[in-house]
Amino acid sequence: MNLVEPHIASLFGLHLPPFVALFLTVAFMFFLFRRDIREKPNVSGALWLPLLWLVLTCSRSVSAWLNIFGLPMSGPASAEEGSPLDACFYLALAIAGFCVLSKRQVQLSEIVRNNGWLIAFFLYCFISIAWSDFPFIAFKRWIKIFGHPIMALIVLTEPDFEEALTRLMKRCAYVVVPVSILFIKYYPELGQSYDEWGMVTNNGVSTGKNMLGADCLILGFFFFWHLLQTWRTERSAQRRNELGLIAGFLIGTLWLLRLAHSATSTICLFVAILIVVFVGIRSTNKNFIGTYMFAALVLVAAAELAFGISGRLSENLGRGSEMSGRTVLWAHCLEVQPSPIFGTGFASFWLGERRERIAEFYHGWHPGGAHNGYLDIYLNLGLIGLSILIGLLITTFWKIRLELFRNFEWGRYQLGFLAAVVLRAWTEETFGTYGPLWFVFYIIALDYPRTHLTTAQSSVGVSRSEESREFAYASVQ
């Protein structure tokens, strides 16, 4: 059976009755999950927790899904307060994940010892709640992102964490890609929305076009990396079927990325793929990866100062020299910033009076973010928080550089994704959010010693033979 057959009609412009398209989509998803489970991957049942977490961060809240399924739930009292149902559900997921880690005897001391900058950033976000104008709202938002490291550690402490990552991303794609296509083509009231200028945008399963672009960035990059792994395996029917699945989802993801018109995610995906290919070239000296990256940053910075390449690129992409008004918004945000050193407190800048003051410049439009991850961190956490973030990014890069010598394929996945995150943050909110990019960043940035995973494996009742370990180690050398 062709893996992409149920969506050939939609991809090539044929129109089906919405109910038929819905039935085919559900059947397609059922087939994919059934195929995945029958392969009996070396993962535990606990992986369903981070899968649910990732799908929700890539799409919509629990209350929004219940409303779609005909179970009307009362929405939040305000955008700031959020939904009590959602808060309880995310907290329950985090608690369940914590129980899994406790059963696996994950050592907190090892996490702190090996992830100092990540812990420092996370704790500073918590400390900054003390001077927020809205401490209770900031605390609830901090609790919400507390699930990111918990779910990431579940993936990293699986018997085979690379297999766990592969299954996590594939299973997420089984939901996000086909449902996004279904919503956009057959249920536009769910898959489309209007932006602040009254233009129709495609958001698919997510809540906005930029969010859909982030989903496509994550999944498109993964499937390209997975394609490289699968291509080198021995020829077989299983390899042929896997290549067919990868090709189908790459086509679907790129099609959605084109509909989303997310220039930032498109560029970031291209750069991430380019880095993966560059690092894989035999003539590339991995000892000089840091030099290559530093040289690239210097060249980009020099080109920006001399020629304004970001504005020119934005013009070529049809966004105008002001990057769809982002540069004007950034200037207004800097005018309103009350505390350059400490910031306004975690996730607090876009609340209350400050948001209203910025909205005055736009005659009623209320922006919810600065469309720049670094600026958002500066506004919320000040220069101290921004400095910690930069230290975290640099430390993560040096960890990845070492990983290129221990596990090359995993290392170059980390490197490509880190580059995409760093680049995307220039025009979109990325750091310290509930979004999927920040969750996957935890997966690539967290360092948990592999020597402790034997205990984790026994706690979930899964073991790996010494022969398979030796084979996995040899295959990445």
Summary of the structure (lengths in Angstrom):
residues: 477
radius of gyration: 22.2
end to end distance: 35.6
largest distance: 66.5
contacts: 1504
relative contact order: 0.12
helix: 71%
strand: 1%
